[in-house]
Amino acid sequence: MNSSALGAFINGIIPLCSLLTPNIPEAARLLGEEIRDKKEVEQAAASLAKMYHTAVLIKGGHADTGADDYLFTGKEGVWFPGTRLDNTNTHGTGCTLSSAIACGLAEGFLLKEAVRRAKEYLTGAIAAGLDLGHGNGPLDHMYRLRK
């Protein structure tokens, strides 16, 4: 994202958010600093929450190990552990996770439960191993219907 687009995102979109869901590289770009370990993920989430007055979920799919996500609500933090799955078809994971969280909130779940349920859904969609076309394909959003 170029600088002017980033500025528009920060000034026009983030103020409308009740939850910001950057992955580790995105969170690092917003802060202008590196994020190398779990302690720095926690610090980054707290810093972003303070800067933008919103809850923050830093997604760990870009971490070197695991796929743990960290939610900071502004008052407390909670880790959502995840296992890195052997599947290259992960196109749209961030969009899927944030949409699933929004659906959980619309169903009336509190934020932590909406995140937990969304991460569970996302993990299942990746684990289902849908393989369409060439390259980095999509998740299997319909995996629950095939069980």
C-alpha positions as CSV (number, residue, x, y, z in Angstrom):
1,M,0.0,0.0,0.0
2,N,1.5,3.3,-1.0
3,S,1.8,6.2,1.6
4,S,-1.3,8.1,0.4
5,A,-3.5,5.0,0.5
6,L,-2.1,4.1,3.9
7,G,-2.9,7.6,5.2
8,A,-6.5,7.3,3.8
9,F,-6.8,3.9,5.5
10,I,-5.5,5.3,8.8
11,N,-7.6,8.5,8.8
12,G,-10.7,7.3,7.0
13,I,-11.2,3.6,7.7
14,I,-9.7,2.8,11.1
15,P,-11.8,5.3,13.0
16,L,-14.9,3.4,11.9
17,C,-13.5,0.0,13.2
18,S,-14.4,-1.7,16.4
19,L,-11.7,-4.3,15.7
20,L,-8.5,-4.0,13.7
21,T,-7.2,-7.3,12.3
22,P,-3.7,-6.8,10.9
23,N,-1.3,-9.7,10.4
24,I,2.2,-9.3,11.8
25,P,3.7,-7.5,8.8
26,E,0.7,-5.1,8.6
27,A,0.9,-4.3,12.3
28,A,4.6,-3.7,12.0
29,R,4.0,-1.3,9.1
30,L,1.3,0.6,11.1
31,L,3.7,1.0,14.0
32,G,6.9,1.5,12.0
33,E,8.8,-1.1,13.9
34,E,9.6,-4.8,13.7
35,I,7.6,-7.5,15.5
36,R,9.8,-10.5,16.2
37,D,8.3,-12.5,19.0
38,K,5.2,-13.0,21.1
39,K,6.1,-10.3,23.7
40,E,6.4,-7.8,20.8
41,V,3.1,-9.0,19.4
42,E,1.5,-8.2,22.8
43,Q,3.2,-4.8,22.9
44,A,2.2,-4.0,19.3
45,A,-1.5,-4.9,19.9
46,A,-1.6,-2.6,23.0
47,S,0.1,0.2,21.1
48,L,-2.3,-0.1,18.2
49,A,-5.3,-0.2,20.5
50,K,-4.1,2.9,22.2
51,M,-3.3,4.7,19.0
52,Y,-6.6,3.9,17.2
53,H,-9.0,3.5,20.1
54,T,-10.1,0.0,19.0
55,A,-9.6,-3.6,19.9
56,V,-6.8,-5.3,17.9
57,L,-6.4,-8.9,16.8
58,I,-2.9,-9.5,15.4
59,K,-3.0,-12.6,13.2
60,G,-0.1,-14.9,13.5
61,G,-0.2,-16.7,10.2
62,H,3.0,-15.0,9.1
63,A,4.9,-16.0,12.2
64,D,7.9,-18.4,11.8
65,T,6.2,-20.9,14.1
66,G,2.6,-21.8,14.7
67,A,-0.3,-19.6,13.8
68,D,-1.2,-18.1,17.1
69,D,-3.4,-14.9,17.1
70,Y,-3.4,-12.3,19.9
71,L,-6.5,-10.2,20.8
72,F,-6.1,-7.1,22.9
73,T,-9.5,-5.6,23.8
74,G,-8.1,-2.4,25.3
75,K,-8.4,-3.9,28.8
76,E,-7.1,-7.4,28.5
77,G,-5.2,-9.7,26.1
78,V,-5.8,-13.3,25.1
79,W,-3.9,-15.7,22.9
80,F,-5.7,-18.0,20.5
81,P,-3.3,-20.8,19.7
82,G,-3.2,-22.2,16.2
83,T,-1.3,-24.9,14.4
84,R,0.3,-24.2,11.0
85,L,-1.4,-26.5,8.6
86,D,0.3,-28.0,5.5
87,N,-1.9,-26.4,2.8
88,T,-0.8,-23.8,0.3
89,N,-4.5,-23.0,-0.5
90,T,-4.8,-20.1,2.0
91,H,-5.9,-17.3,-0.3
92,G,-8.4,-15.1,1.6
93,T,-7.6,-16.2,5.2
94,G,-7.6,-12.7,6.6
95,C,-10.9,-11.8,4.9
96,T,-12.4,-15.0,6.0
97,L,-11.4,-14.5,9.6
98,S,-12.6,-11.0,9.8
99,S,-15.9,-11.8,8.1
100,A,-16.4,-14.8,10.4
101,I,-15.7,-12.5,13.5
102,A,-18.3,-10.0,12.2
103,C,-20.8,-12.8,11.8
104,G,-20.2,-14.0,15.3
105,L,-20.7,-10.4,16.6
106,A,-23.9,-10.1,14.6
107,E,-25.1,-13.4,16.2
108,G,-24.7,-11.7,19.6
109,F,-21.4,-13.3,20.7
110,L,-19.0,-11.2,22.8
111,L,-15.7,-10.3,21.0
112,K,-13.5,-13.0,22.5
113,E,-16.1,-15.8,21.7
114,A,-16.6,-14.4,18.2
115,V,-12.8,-14.5,17.6
116,R,-12.5,-18.0,19.1
117,R,-15.4,-19.4,16.9
118,A,-14.0,-17.6,13.8
119,K,-10.5,-19.0,14.3
120,E,-12.0,-22.5,14.7
121,Y,-14.0,-22.0,11.4
122,L,-10.9,-20.7,9.6
123,T,-8.8,-23.6,10.8
124,G,-11.4,-26.1,9.5
125,A,-11.6,-24.3,6.2
126,I,-7.9,-24.6,5.7
127,A,-7.6,-28.1,7.0
128,A,-10.3,-29.3,4.6
129,G,-7.7,-29.0,1.9
130,L,-9.7,-27.7,-1.1
131,D,-7.5,-27.7,-4.2
132,L,-8.8,-25.6,-7.1
133,G,-6.8,-24.3,-10.1
134,H,-3.2,-23.4,-9.9
135,G,-1.2,-21.5,-7.3
136,N,-2.4,-20.3,-4.0
137,G,-6.1,-21.2,-4.1
138,P,-9.0,-20.5,-1.8
139,L,-10.1,-22.1,1.4
140,D,-13.0,-24.6,1.6
141,H,-15.7,-22.3,3.0
142,M,-18.3,-25.0,2.6
143,Y,-16.4,-27.7,4.5
144,R,-19.0,-28.0,7.3
145,L,-21.7,-28.8,4.8
146,R,-19.7,-31.8,3.5
147,K,-19.3,-33.5,6.9
